[in-house]
Amino acid sequence: MARSGTIISVCDDVGVLRDALVQGPVCDPLGARTQSAGREVEKAARQHRRLVRALETAGVTVRHLDALLHSALGFADARDWILERRLAEVETETSAAGGIIFWLSEQPADALTRFLMEGMQLADLPAGLRGPAHDATDGAGWLISPLADAMHPRSRLRVIDGGVLLSQPEQRQSRAAAITAATVLNFAPLFDQSRFEFWLTADGADRSSPPVAGNDIAMPSEGVCVGAITRNTSVQALSLLAASLFRQNRVSSMFWLDLTGTGCECLDDCFLPLSRDCLLVDTALLETASAFGVRANHRGAVLGIEPCGSSFVQELARRMEATELHLIDIRQHPGPVADALAMLAPIVLSPGRIIAFEEQEAGFRVLEQHGVEIVSCFPGAALSPRGKGPRGLLAALHAV
């Protein structure tokens, strides 16, 4: 039977990027917002528009989270679904919760989208819904907290083959981003008839799911998955993911890297596929990390987790069936070049073709010597206060 609906499928991290999700620094679901958002935000918005143009010029279909959320909120069941879960994130008087949800569900879709993306203070509620406790504090505080770091969807949404992994943070952190992304994927008309599933949970927003982050997962080639144990991704989450991937024959090989004692924040910071046989790596850090191979039995169930017998890179090359892996080792270059490569974090458009920020120009010559083409580069400092490249600003939805 022919596949219908928008395709959600990413077989590996270096395929030809066809469809992607982004979110600018300003919530503008209808593309008509005109008021000034401040000098720094406007600068970030200009840089983000350049990113979108670069993607579209490269043939990528670009989706915007706020526009997709707006389309989903055209349906009453989507409004109820997200409001019940987002309001459960904050302390609300039980007697008033039903009335607040009803009032919010009656708001225009563009206003409700902004509330869910940019937040809504208690003072914005009608007086009759605030309650005595809220009135005593002059309505100070958030009823709906702003969506944290919405511009960086990669860590929160990761497509693996035909499934979507939504980031589930530690219990003390807000789950608003996972709830919002799940609402879009479950209810936005764009994804009607799309055939995909949620890894780990049934709907992508299950409160019981263990912590996992999208930038701790890599797919260097089709059928090969690498996961990292970090403060944002637990062993339990990787175990559940491995069981699902093996059971449904989504991968043939899986590795785990324990980065908890290395000082590395996420897998993307030390292991990044750029083409079918070229990896940007921090070899010294990878050699420090404990590496494990994950095996499945003939029925797809996980059979064993064993330390890699040789180096992780050697084991990876064997599983990828690569005669030779070309490594761009961050530590093997002088200071400014190493710093640029460490912060590169590019978007891979297709094997060996990337989008990068001008701030990492010192590393471009090394990349070109390894056959990597910088298709587009532009300033990105306003989009990435920590100096990282554009990789986190995009979640791939379809790559072949």
C-alpha positions as CSV (number, residue, x, y, z in Angstrom):
1,M,0.0,0.0,0.0
2,A,1.4,3.5,-0.9
3,R,2.5,5.6,2.0
4,S,0.4,8.7,2.5
5,G,0.9,11.8,4.6
6,T,4.0,13.7,5.5
7,I,6.9,11.3,5.8
8,I,8.6,11.1,9.1
9,S,11.7,9.0,8.7
10,V,15.5,9.5,9.3
11,C,17.6,6.5,8.7
12,D,20.9,8.1,9.6
13,D,22.5,11.5,10.4
14,V,24.2,12.0,7.0
15,G,21.4,11.4,4.6
16,V,19.9,14.0,2.3
17,L,17.8,16.3,4.5
18,R,14.4,16.8,3.0
19,D,12.1,18.1,5.9
20,A,13.0,19.8,9.1
21,L,11.4,21.5,12.2
22,V,12.6,24.9,13.5
23,Q,11.4,27.6,15.7
24,G,12.4,31.3,15.6
25,P,13.1,33.5,18.6
26,V,9.6,35.1,18.3
27,C,6.3,33.3,18.4
28,D,4.6,34.3,15.2
29,P,2.3,31.5,14.1
30,L,0.5,33.5,11.4
31,G,3.6,35.3,10.1
32,A,2.1,38.7,10.7
33,R,3.7,40.0,13.9
34,T,5.0,43.5,13.5
35,Q,5.7,45.0,16.9
36,S,9.4,45.3,18.0
37,A,10.7,42.5,20.2
38,G,13.8,44.3,21.3
39,R,17.2,44.8,19.6
40,E,18.8,41.5,20.6
41,V,15.7,39.4,19.7
42,E,15.5,41.2,16.4
43,K,19.1,40.3,15.7
44,A,18.4,36.7,16.5
45,A,15.3,36.8,14.3
46,R,17.4,38.1,11.3
47,Q,20.0,35.3,11.8
48,H,17.3,32.7,12.1
49,R,15.7,33.9,8.8
50,R,19.1,33.5,7.2
51,L,19.2,29.9,8.5
52,V,15.7,29.2,7.1
53,R,16.7,30.7,3.7
54,A,19.8,28.6,3.6
55,L,17.8,25.4,4.3
56,E,15.2,26.2,1.7
57,T,17.8,27.1,-0.9
58,A,19.3,23.6,-0.3
59,G,15.9,22.1,-1.0
60,V,14.8,21.5,2.6
61,T,11.1,21.9,3.5
62,V,11.1,23.9,6.7
63,R,8.3,23.6,9.3
64,H,7.8,26.0,12.1
65,L,6.8,24.8,15.6
66,D,4.5,27.7,16.4
67,A,2.7,27.4,13.0
68,L,2.2,23.7,13.5
69,L,1.0,24.2,17.1
70,H,-1.5,26.8,15.9
71,S,-2.8,24.4,13.3
72,A,-3.3,21.7,16.0
73,L,-5.1,24.1,18.3
74,G,-7.9,24.5,15.7
75,F,-9.3,21.2,17.2
76,A,-11.0,21.2,20.6
77,D,-9.6,17.8,21.6
78,A,-6.0,19.1,21.0
79,R,-6.7,22.1,23.2
80,D,-8.0,20.0,26.0
81,W,-5.2,17.5,25.6
82,I,-2.4,20.1,25.9
83,L,-4.0,22.3,28.5
84,E,-4.7,19.5,30.9
85,R,-1.0,18.4,30.7
86,R,0.6,21.9,30.6
87,L,-1.5,23.1,33.6
88,A,-0.6,19.9,35.5
89,E,3.0,21.3,35.4
90,V,2.1,24.2,37.8
91,E,0.2,24.3,41.1
92,T,-3.4,25.4,40.3
93,E,-6.3,25.4,42.7
94,T,-8.2,22.3,41.9
95,S,-11.5,24.1,42.1
96,A,-10.4,26.6,39.5
97,A,-8.6,24.3,37.1
98,G,-11.6,23.3,35.1
99,G,-12.7,26.9,34.7
100,I,-9.3,28.0,33.7
101,I,-9.0,25.3,31.0
102,F,-12.5,26.2,29.7
103,W,-11.6,29.9,29.5
104,L,-8.2,29.2,27.8
105,S,-9.9,26.8,25.3
106,E,-12.2,29.6,24.3
107,Q,-9.3,31.9,23.3
108,P,-8.4,32.5,19.6
109,A,-5.9,29.9,18.4
110,D,-3.2,32.5,17.8
111,A,-3.6,33.9,21.4
112,L,-3.5,30.4,22.8
113,T,-0.5,29.5,20.8
114,R,1.4,32.5,22.2
115,F,0.3,31.6,25.8
116,L,1.7,28.1,25.3
117,M,4.9,29.3,23.7
118,E,5.7,32.5,25.5
119,G,3.9,31.9,28.7
120,M,1.0,33.4,30.6
121,Q,1.0,35.1,34.0
122,L,-1.7,34.6,36.6
123,A,-2.4,38.3,36.4
124,D,-3.7,37.8,32.8
125,L,-6.5,35.6,34.1
126,P,-10.0,37.1,34.6
127,A,-10.4,38.1,38.3
128,G,-13.0,35.5,38.8
129,L,-10.6,32.7,37.9
130,R,-7.6,33.8,39.9
131,G,-8.9,32.7,43.3
132,P,-8.1,34.0,46.8
133,A,-4.5,32.7,46.8
134,H,-3.7,34.3,43.5
135,D,-5.3,37.7,44.5
136,A,-3.3,37.8,47.7
137,T,-0.1,37.9,45.6
138,D,-1.6,40.3,43.0
139,G,-1.6,37.5,40.5
140,A,2.2,37.4,40.4
141,G,3.8,34.3,38.8
142,W,3.2,32.1,35.8
143,L,0.1,30.1,35.1
144,I,1.8,28.7,32.0
145,S,5.6,29.0,32.0
146,P,7.3,30.1,28.8
147,L,8.5,27.2,26.6
148,A,12.2,26.9,27.6
149,D,14.8,27.1,24.7
150,A,12.2,26.5,22.0
151,M,14.7,27.5,19.3
152,H,16.7,24.3,19.9
153,P,14.4,21.4,19.0
154,R,17.1,18.8,18.2
155,S,17.7,17.9,21.8
156,R,13.9,17.6,22.4
157,L,12.8,15.8,19.2
158,R,14.8,13.0,17.5
159,V,13.5,11.0,14.6
160,I,15.0,7.5,14.4
161,D,14.0,5.6,11.3
162,G,10.2,5.7,11.4
163,G,9.8,6.6,15.1
164,V,10.0,9.8,17.1
165,L,11.9,10.1,20.4
166,L,10.7,13.0,22.5
167,S,13.0,14.3,25.2
168,Q,11.8,13.4,28.7
169,P,13.7,15.5,31.3
170,E,14.4,14.6,34.9
171,Q,11.4,14.8,37.1
172,R,12.4,18.1,38.7
173,Q,12.4,19.8,35.3
174,S,9.5,21.0,33.2
175,R,8.0,18.6,30.7
176,A,6.4,21.4,28.7
177,A,8.5,20.9,25.6
178,A,7.7,17.2,25.3
179,I,4.0,17.9,25.9
180,T,4.0,20.6,23.2
181,A,5.9,18.6,20.6
182,A,3.6,15.6,21.3
183,T,0.5,17.8,20.7
184,V,1.9,18.9,17.4
185,L,2.7,15.4,16.3
186,N,-0.6,14.0,17.5
187,F,-3.0,16.7,16.3
188,A,-1.4,19.0,13.6
189,P,-3.2,18.3,10.2
190,L,0.2,18.1,8.5
191,F,0.8,14.8,10.2
192,D,-2.6,13.3,9.4
193,Q,-2.0,9.9,7.7
194,S,1.7,10.0,8.6
195,R,2.8,6.6,9.9
196,F,5.2,6.8,12.8
197,E,5.3,5.8,16.4
198,F,6.7,7.3,19.6
199,W,9.7,5.5,21.1
200,L,9.5,4.7,24.8
201,T,5.9,6.0,25.3
202,A,2.6,5.6,23.6
203,D,1.9,9.3,22.9
204,G,5.3,11.0,23.5
205,A,4.3,12.7,26.8
206,D,4.1,9.9,29.3
207,R,5.1,11.2,32.7
208,S,6.6,7.8,33.7
209,S,9.2,7.8,30.8
210,P,12.9,7.9,32.0
211,P,15.0,10.9,31.0
212,V,16.4,11.0,27.5
213,A,17.7,13.7,25.2
214,G,17.8,13.8,21.4
215,N,21.4,15.1,21.2
216,D,22.6,12.0,23.0
217,I,21.6,9.8,20.1
218,A,23.6,9.4,16.8
219,M,23.0,7.4,13.7
220,P,26.3,7.3,11.8
221,S,24.9,4.9,9.2
222,E,21.7,3.1,8.5
223,G,21.1,0.4,11.0
224,V,23.8,1.6,13.5
225,C,22.9,3.6,16.5
226,V,25.1,5.2,19.2
227,G,23.6,6.4,22.5
228,A,25.3,8.2,25.3
229,I,24.7,8.0,29.1
230,T,24.8,11.6,30.4
231,R,23.0,13.7,33.0
232,N,20.2,14.1,30.5
233,T,19.9,10.4,29.3
234,S,19.7,7.5,31.6
235,V,20.7,3.8,31.2
236,Q,17.0,2.9,31.6
237,A,16.0,5.1,28.7
238,L,18.7,3.6,26.4
239,S,17.6,0.1,27.5
240,L,14.0,0.8,26.6
241,L,15.0,2.4,23.3
242,A,17.3,-0.5,22.4
243,A,14.5,-3.0,23.1
244,S,12.1,-1.1,20.8
245,L,14.6,-0.7,18.0
246,F,15.8,-4.3,18.0
247,R,12.4,-5.8,18.4
248,Q,11.2,-4.0,15.3
249,N,14.4,-4.5,13.3
250,R,15.0,-0.7,13.2
251,V,18.7,-1.2,13.9
252,S,21.2,-4.0,13.5
253,S,23.9,-2.6,15.9
254,M,23.9,-0.3,18.9
255,F,26.7,1.1,21.1
256,W,26.5,3.0,24.4
257,L,29.1,5.5,25.6
258,D,29.2,6.4,29.3
259,L,30.1,10.1,29.3
260,T,29.1,10.8,32.9
261,G,32.7,11.1,34.1
262,T,34.2,12.9,31.1
263,G,32.8,16.4,31.5
264,C,31.1,16.1,28.1
265,E,27.6,17.5,28.2
266,C,26.2,15.5,25.3
267,L,27.1,13.0,22.5
268,D,27.0,15.8,19.9
269,D,30.0,17.5,21.6
270,C,32.4,14.6,21.0
271,F,30.9,12.4,18.2
272,L,29.4,13.9,15.1
273,P,29.0,12.1,11.7
274,L,29.7,14.4,8.7
275,S,29.5,11.9,5.9
276,R,29.4,8.2,5.3
277,D,33.0,7.7,6.3
278,C,34.0,11.0,8.0
279,L,33.4,11.7,11.7
280,L,34.2,14.8,13.8
281,V,35.4,13.4,17.1
282,D,37.2,14.1,20.4
283,T,39.3,11.0,20.4
284,A,40.9,11.6,23.8
285,L,37.4,11.9,25.3
286,L,36.1,8.9,23.5
287,E,39.0,6.8,24.8
288,T,38.2,7.9,28.3
289,A,34.6,7.0,28.1
290,S,33.5,3.4,28.7
291,A,32.0,1.9,25.5
292,F,29.6,-1.0,25.3
293,G,28.1,-3.0,22.5
294,V,24.5,-4.0,22.7
295,R,23.4,-7.3,21.2
296,A,20.0,-8.7,20.4
297,N,18.9,-12.3,20.1
298,H,17.2,-13.7,17.0
299,R,13.8,-12.6,18.2
300,G,14.9,-9.0,18.5
301,A,15.0,-8.9,22.3
302,V,18.1,-7.4,23.9
303,L,20.4,-10.2,24.8
304,G,23.5,-8.6,26.2
305,I,25.5,-5.4,27.0
306,E,29.2,-6.0,26.9
307,P,32.3,-3.7,27.0
308,C,33.8,-3.2,23.6
309,G,36.7,-5.6,23.1
310,S,38.8,-3.1,21.1
311,S,38.5,0.6,20.8
312,F,35.0,2.1,20.2
313,V,36.0,3.6,16.8
314,Q,37.4,0.2,15.6
315,E,34.2,-1.6,16.7
316,L,32.1,1.1,15.0
317,A,33.9,0.9,11.7
318,R,33.4,-2.9,11.7
319,R,29.7,-2.6,12.3
320,M,29.4,0.2,9.7
321,E,31.2,-2.1,7.3
322,A,33.5,0.8,6.5
323,T,37.0,-0.1,5.1
324,E,38.3,3.1,6.8
325,L,36.8,5.9,8.9
326,H,38.3,9.3,8.4
327,L,38.4,11.0,11.8
328,I,38.7,14.8,12.2
329,D,40.1,14.8,15.7
330,I,39.5,18.0,17.5
331,R,42.5,17.5,19.8
332,Q,45.0,17.1,16.9
333,H,44.8,20.8,15.9
334,P,46.2,24.0,17.3
335,G,44.2,26.1,19.7
336,P,42.0,28.3,17.5
337,V,41.3,25.5,15.1
338,A,40.5,23.0,17.8
339,D,38.2,25.6,19.5
340,A,36.4,26.2,16.2
341,L,36.0,22.4,15.5
342,A,34.8,21.8,19.1
343,M,32.1,24.4,18.7
344,L,31.3,23.6,15.0
345,A,28.0,21.7,15.5
346,P,26.9,22.0,11.9
347,I,23.7,21.0,10.1
348,V,24.4,18.1,7.7
349,L,22.5,18.7,4.5
350,S,23.8,15.5,2.8
351,P,26.9,13.5,3.0
352,G,29.9,15.9,3.4
353,R,27.8,19.0,2.9
354,I,27.1,21.3,5.9
355,I,25.7,24.6,7.1
356,A,27.9,26.3,9.7
357,F,28.3,29.6,11.5
358,E,31.0,32.1,10.6
359,E,32.2,32.1,14.1
360,Q,33.8,28.6,13.4
361,E,35.6,29.7,10.3
362,A,39.0,28.9,11.7
363,G,38.1,25.2,11.3
364,F,36.8,25.4,7.7
365,R,40.1,24.6,6.0
366,V,40.5,21.4,8.0
367,L,37.0,20.3,7.0
368,E,37.6,21.0,3.4
369,Q,40.8,19.0,3.5
370,H,38.7,16.1,4.5
371,G,36.2,16.6,1.6
372,V,33.6,18.5,3.6
373,E,31.9,21.3,1.8
374,I,30.6,24.3,3.7
375,V,27.5,25.0,1.6
376,S,26.4,28.1,3.6
377,C,27.8,30.1,6.5
378,F,26.6,33.2,8.2
379,P,26.8,34.9,11.7
380,G,25.1,33.0,14.4
381,A,26.2,34.5,17.7
382,A,22.7,35.8,18.5
383,L,21.2,32.4,18.1
384,S,23.8,30.6,20.2
385,P,24.9,32.4,23.3
386,R,27.3,29.6,24.2
387,G,29.0,29.8,20.7
388,K,27.8,26.5,19.3
389,G,26.9,26.0,15.7
390,P,23.4,25.6,14.2
391,R,22.9,21.9,14.7
392,G,20.6,22.2,17.7
393,L,18.4,24.7,15.9
394,L,16.9,22.0,13.7
395,A,15.2,18.7,14.2
396,A,15.3,16.5,11.1
397,L,11.9,15.0,10.2
398,H,12.8,13.3,6.9
399,A,16.3,12.4,5.5
400,V,17.1,9.8,3.0
